[in-house]
Amino acid sequence: IQQKLQNNAVTTDQLAMRYNQASPKFAKVMILLYLPLSALVLSLLFYRQKTYYFDHFILSTELNSVYILIGFLFIPILATAMISVWPASKSLFRDGSVFFKMVLGLYLVVFTIAMRRFYNEKWIWIIIKAIIFLLLFMFVIRFIYNLLIFYLVMLFI
């Protein structure tokens, strides 16, 4: 960051403004990165299934579709409606809130059912693997995604 500030002779605020303008464009394209990363995690979790990577990729596409549908459509619509009716409900939609934990639980249920139907393993193993997948999905894959966006945006601004 310091090198970028010196090379471009800009202030921190100007660099932040450029970054904030460029990052949404990168984020929209880079969201496709979730698909192969999720498929890789699924292929590692279910390596004994002898399933082709493409099949894991298909399930990954479905799981990511649910993630995007809930996270980028339903929750914003629900949040906008609730906050317009009840302004004090804004705190419900912060990370770490009870609502956030309920959404994680919803993802876990959906992912567990999808994995059970797709891989047809015992429930206990599916639940354990779904929890592992969800943790990796929400923290590791998301971290890699955010890190790549940061470096790409900084490279091109």
Secondary structure by P-SEA (a helix, b strand, c coil): caaaaaaacccaaaaaaaaaacaaaaaaaaccaaaaaaaaaaaaaaccccccaaaaaaaaaaaaaaaaaaaccaaaaaaaaaaaaccccccccccccaaaaaaaaaaaaaaaaaaaaaccccaaaaaaaaaaaaaaaacaaaaaaaaaaaaaaaacc
